[in-house]
Amino acid sequence: MAGPGPDPDSGAGLRVAVVGGGAVGVTAAYDLAVAGADVTLFERGTVGSGASGRAAGVLYDAYAEDVDARIGARALERFRELSAAEPAAGSGVEGFTFRECPYAIVAPEGNDDLAASVRGAAERMRVHGRPVETLPGAELGDRFPGLRTGDVAVAAVARNAGWADTGRYVDAVAAHAEAAGAEIRTDSEASVSTTPPGVTVASEAPVTRRFEAVVVAAGAHTRRLLGDAGIEIPLKPYRVQALVSAGAYDGPMWYDAAAGVYARPHPAGLLAGDGTVPVEADPDDWERDADDWFRDEVTGTLRDRAGHDPAVERAWAGLCTATPDGDPLLGEVADGVFVAAGWQGHGFMRAPATGEILAAQVLGGSGVAQFDPDRFDGDEAFEIREGMRVEAGEAGPDPDGD
């Protein structure tokens, strides 16, 4: 597991390309640049213009599995560190703010199995050192008057949680990466090659720039980029949805496990979602507006759970990526070529830790065995598993893109 970041000069002389300017890509570029590597990041649009910019920004470490819990904890530690950092000098880019806010997983009455799953998941979280309480509905209501809890059987409340503006995070970390020496190239659609690792920018074809390492963190486009280079990975993009509703709200972040809806405070009122569509999407041709059924279902849950009379200001869809086992692909897929994708909607909330792990791997360190891409052949057939779920031993929403 990655520690406090790469040592300065540990990457001196190493030329690295990062393809993808989302949260994971800019974080990896920053950590590699701090280590002294010569880093060039290629982004087909502007940084944060893909899934990261459409993510919900819900952040927590309340995972029931040990590896996920450790990565979640490290991610929150880095979110706080980066939030407290001064904006990159001379960049003109504002920093971002990590806003502390507890997170409650709520199981309504009428489903004993669901309530038992929430209790079991909370116990697993505590076993792995996560500060999570189990509360009955009445106590939850006393703690958080902003929630309607008369129908709640049990809730798991995570204290180590918060939220952030995802676009501001990407902009701020990209600026820090540039200040550390990385080159950020926007409007640069790139393709990847192997033996040796290289990147070709469409506007510069047929010139191929050679690197010692290439990192592909291109979200929904990752499978195509690697496939064109002869590297097959089992990865499927799918749509998730969110909306912002105006109106006062004074309460925690929450996830209603029966309705399959999460919400967090937002400067305008509430940001809420999930609206998962477990069907493979075309990353170049997909519906970016939210569906009517999603608006109807979520606004009803906001009334029921938070007493919030929705006034929808905007509603949108983003793309997440799924793998056969629900764990990400993180590591080397060919000599000098690395991948980071497949978080089932938890990509942004893990980005500070993921970027750190990825940078460490590029610099010769170890990764996370559970996430090694070599566990798959690349041609596996699988169904998309909805990221927002509560199951025995596991609980968590699918709040963002990766």
Residue pairs with C-beta under 8 A, 6 or more apart in sequence:
1 70
1 71
1 74
1 357
1 368
2 74
2 353
2 356
2 357
2 359
2 360
2 365
5 31
5 34
5 356
6 31
6 32
6 34
6 35
6 356
6 359
6 360
6 363
7 35
8 34
8 35
8 36
9 35
9 36
10 35
10 36
10 363
11 32
11 35
11 36
11 37
11 359
11 362
11 363
12 35
12 36
12 37
13 36
13 38
14 32
14 36
14 37
14 38
14 212
14 213
14 362
14 363
15 37
15 38
15 40
15 210
15 211
15 212
15 213
16 32
16 37
16 38
16 39
16 40
16 211
16 212
16 213
16 214
16 215
16 362
17 39
17 40
17 41
17 42
17 190
17 197
17 198
17 199
17 209
17 211
17 213
17 214
17 215
18 25
18 28
18 29
18 32
18 39
18 40
18 41
18 42
18 214
18 215
18 217
19 25
19 41
19 42
19 190
19 192
19 199
19 214
19 215
19 216
19 217
19 218
19 225
20 41
20 42
20 43
20 50
20 215
20 216
20 217
20 218
20 219
20 221
20 222
21 41
21 42
21 43
21 45
21 46
21 47
21 48
21 49
21 50
21 170
21 174
21 184
21 186
22 47
22 48
22 50
22 51
22 52
22 53
22 170
22 217
22 218
22 219
22 347
22 351
22 402
23 48
23 52
23 55
23 166
23 169
23 170
23 173
23 347
23 348
23 351
23 355
24 52
24 217
24 340
24 347
24 351
24 354
24 355
24 358
24 402
25 41
25 43
25 215
25 217
25 218
25 340
25 355
26 41
26 47
26 170
26 173
26 174
26 177
26 184
26 355
27 173
27 351
27 352
27 354
27 355
27 356
28 215
28 217
28 340
28 354
28 355
28 356
28 358
28 359
28 362
29 39
29 41
29 174
29 177
29 182
29 184
29 355
30 173
30 174
30 176
30 177
30 180
30 182
30 355
31 355
31 356
31 358
31 359
31 360
32 39
32 182
32 359
32 362
32 363
33 39
33 177
33 180
33 181
33 182
34 180
35 359
35 363
37 362
37 363
38 181
39 177
39 181
39 182
39 183
40 182
40 183
40 185
40 199
40 209
40 211
41 174
41 177
41 182
41 183
41 184
41 185
42 185
42 188
42 189
42 190
42 199
42 201
43 49
43 184
43 185
43 186
43 187
43 188
44 187
44 188
44 189
44 190
44 218
44 221
45 186
45 187
46 186
46 187
47 170
47 171
47 174
47 184
47 186
48 166
48 167
48 170
48 171
48 174
50 218
50 219
50 220
50 221
50 319
50 401
51 219
51 220
51 318
51 319
51 320
51 347
51 400
51 401
51 402
52 166
52 167
52 169
52 170
52 219
52 347
52 348
52 351
52 400
52 401
52 402
53 166
53 167
53 170
54 166
54 242
54 316
54 317
54 318
54 319
54 400
54 401
55 166
55 318
55 347
55 348
55 399
55 400
55 401
55 402
56 163
56 166
56 242
56 262
56 264
56 271
56 273
56 348
56 399
56 400
57 163
57 164
57 165
57 166
57 169
57 264
57 271
57 348
57 399
57 400
58 103
58 161
58 163
58 253
58 262
58 264
58 349
58 397
58 399
58 400
59 75
59 76
59 79
59 98
59 161
59 162
59 163
59 164
59 348
59 349
60 72
60 76
60 103
60 158
60 160
60 161
60 162
60 253
60 349
61 69
61 72
61 73
61 75
61 76
61 130
61 158
61 160
61 161
62 72
62 103
62 105
62 125
62 130
62 132
62 156
62 158
62 160
62 161
62 395
62 396
63 69
63 72
63 125
63 128
63 130
63 396
64 121
64 124
64 125
64 128
64 393
64 394
64 395
65 124
65 128
65 394
66 128
67 368
67 370
67 371
69 125
69 128
69 129
69 130
70 128
71 350
71 353
71 354
71 357
71 368
72 130
72 349
72 350
72 353
73 129
73 130
73 160
74 352
74 353
74 356
75 349
75 350
75 351
75 352
75 353
75 354
76 160
76 161
76 162
77 352
78 352
78 353
78 356
79 98
79 162
79 164
79 169
79 352
80 98
82 96
82 98
82 169
82 172
82 173
82 176
82 352
83 95
83 96
83 97
83 98
83 164
85 95
85 176
86 95
87 93
87 94
87 95
87 172
87 175
88 172
88 175
88 176
88 178
88 179
89 179
90 179
91 175
91 178
91 179
93 171
93 172
93 174
93 175
94 168
94 171
94 172
95 168
95 172
96 164
96 165
96 168
96 169
96 171
96 172
97 164
97 165
97 168
98 162
98 163
98 164
99 162
99 163
99 164
99 265
100 161
100 162
101 161
101 162
101 163
101 252
101 253
101 264
101 265
102 144
102 157
102 158
102 159
102 161
102 252
102 253
103 157
103 158
103 161
103 252
103 253
103 254
103 255
104 140
104 144
104 147
104 155
104 156
104 157
104 158
104 252
104 253
104 254
104 255
105 118
105 121
105 122
105 155
105 156
105 157
105 158
105 254
105 255
105 257
105 390
105 395
105 396
106 118
106 140
106 147
106 149
106 152
106 155
106 254
106 255
106 256
106 257
106 305
107 114
107 115
107 117
107 118
107 152
107 153
107 154
107 155
107 257
107 258
107 390
108 114
108 151
108 152
108 153
108 256
108 257
108 258
109 115
109 137
109 151
109 152
109 153
110 151
110 153
110 258
111 153
111 258
112 153
114 257
114 258
114 390
115 153
115 154
116 392
117 257
117 390
117 391
117 392
117 393
117 394
117 395
118 134
118 154
118 155
118 156
118 257
118 390
118 395
119 134
119 154
119 156
120 392
120 393
121 156
121 390
121 392
121 393
121 394
121 395
122 132
122 133
122 134
122 156
122 395
123 134
124 393
124 394
125 132
125 156
125 158
126 132
130 158
130 160
131 158
131 159
131 160
132 156
132 157
132 158
132 159
133 156
133 157
133 159
134 154
134 155
134 156
134 157
135 143
135 154
135 155
135 156
135 157
136 152
136 153
136 154
136 155
137 149
137 150
137 151
137 152
137 153
137 154
137 155
138 149
140 147
140 149
140 152
140 155
140 157
141 147
141 148
141 149
141 150
141 152
143 157
144 251
144 252
145 250
145 251
146 249
146 250
146 251
146 252
146 306
146 307
147 251
147 252
147 254
147 305
147 306
148 304
148 305
148 306
148 307
149 155
156 395
157 252
161 253
163 253
163 264
163 265
166 348
166 400
169 348
169 351
174 184
177 184
178 184
185 201
188 201
188 202
188 203
189 201
189 202
189 203
190 199
190 200
190 201
190 202
190 225
191 199
191 200
191 202
191 225
191 228
191 229
192 198
192 199
192 214
192 216
192 225
192 226
192 228
192 229
192 337
193 199
193 200
193 208
193 229
194 229
194 230
194 231
194 334
194 335
194 336
194 337
195 334
195 335
196 210
196 211
196 336
197 210
197 211
197 212
197 213
197 214
197 334
197 335
197 336
197 337
198 208
198 209
198 210
198 211
198 214
199 208
199 209
199 211
199 214
200 206
200 207
200 208
200 209
201 207
201 209
211 336
212 336
213 336
213 337
213 338
213 362
214 336
214 337
214 338
215 338
215 339
215 340
215 358
215 362
216 222
216 225
216 226
216 337
216 338
216 339
216 340
216 341
217 339
217 340
217 341
217 358
218 225
218 341
219 237
219 283
219 319
219 321
219 341
219 347
219 401
219 402
220 237
220 281
220 283
220 319
220 321
221 283
221 284
222 233
222 235
222 321
222 339
222 341
223 233
223 235
223 236
223 341
224 283
226 232
226 233
226 333
226 337
226 339
227 233
229 334
229 337
231 333
231 334
231 337
231 378
232 377
232 378
232 379
233 329
233 333
233 339
233 341
233 373
233 376
233 378
234 323
234 324
234 376
234 377
234 378
234 379
234 380
234 382
235 321
235 322
235 323
235 329
235 341
235 342
236 280
236 321
236 322
236 382
236 384
237 280
237 281
237 282
237 283
237 286
237 319
237 320
237 321
237 322
238 276
238 277
238 278
238 279
238 280
238 281
238 319
238 320
238 321
238 322
238 384
239 275
239 276
239 277
239 279
239 281
239 286
239 287
239 317
239 318
239 319
239 320
240 273
240 274
240 275
240 276
240 277
240 317
240 318
240 319
240 320
240 345
240 387
240 398
240 400
240 401
241 273
241 274
241 275
241 276
241 277
241 290
241 291
241 294
241 315
241 316
241 317
241 318
242 271
242 272
242 273
242 274
242 275
242 290
242 315
242 316
242 317
242 318
243 271
243 272
243 273
243 290
243 294
243 295
243 298
243 299
243 312
243 313
243 314
243 315
243 316
244 266
244 268
244 269
244 270
244 271
244 312
244 313
244 314
244 315
245 268
245 269
245 270
245 271
245 272
245 299
245 302
245 308
245 310
245 311
245 312
245 313
246 268
246 269
246 311
246 313
247 269
247 270
247 308
247 309
247 310
247 311
248 269
249 265
249 269
249 270
249 306
249 308
251 265
251 306
253 262
253 263
253 264
253 265
254 262
254 263
254 305
254 306
255 261
255 262
255 388
255 396
255 397
256 262
256 301
256 305
257 390
257 395
259 297
259 301
259 304
259 305
260 274
260 276
260 388
260 389
261 272
261 273
261 274
261 297
261 298
261 301
261 302
261 305
262 272
262 273
262 274
262 388
262 397
262 399
263 270
263 271
263 272
263 302
263 305
263 306
264 270
264 271
264 272
265 271
268 313
269 308
269 311
270 302
270 306
270 308
270 310
272 298
272 301
272 302
273 298
273 399
274 388
274 397
274 398
274 399
275 290
275 291
275 294
275 297
275 298
275 317
276 320
276 345
276 386
276 387
276 388
276 398
277 291
278 383
278 384
278 385
278 386
279 384
280 384
281 319
283 319
286 317
286 319
287 317
288 316
288 317
289 315
289 316
289 317
290 315
290 316
290 317
291 317
294 315
295 312
295 315
298 310
299 310
299 312
302 308
302 310
303 309
303 310
318 400
318 401
319 401
320 343
320 344
320 345
320 347
320 387
320 398
320 400
320 401
320 402
321 341
321 342
321 343
321 344
321 347
321 402
322 342
322 344
322 382
322 384
322 385
322 387
323 329
323 342
323 344
323 376
323 382
324 376
324 380
324 382
325 375
326 344
326 385
326 387
327 342
327 370
327 371
328 340
328 341
328 342
328 343
328 344
328 347
328 354
328 371
328 402
329 339
329 340
329 341
329 342
329 371
329 373
329 376
330 339
330 340
330 354
330 357
330 358
330 361
330 367
330 368
330 371
330 372
330 373
331 338
331 339
331 361
331 367
331 368
331 371
331 372
331 373
331 374
332 338
332 361
332 367
332 373
333 339
333 373
333 374
338 358
338 361
338 362
339 373
340 354
340 358
341 402
342 402
343 350
343 402
344 385
344 387
344 398
344 402
345 387
345 388
345 397
345 398
345 399
345 400
345 401
345 402
346 387
346 396
346 398
346 399
346 400
346 402
347 354
347 400
347 401
347 402
348 399
348 400
348 401
348 402
349 399
349 400
357 367
357 368
358 367
360 366
360 367
361 367
386 398
387 396
387 397
387 398
388 396
388 397
388 398
388 399
389 395
389 396
389 398
390 396
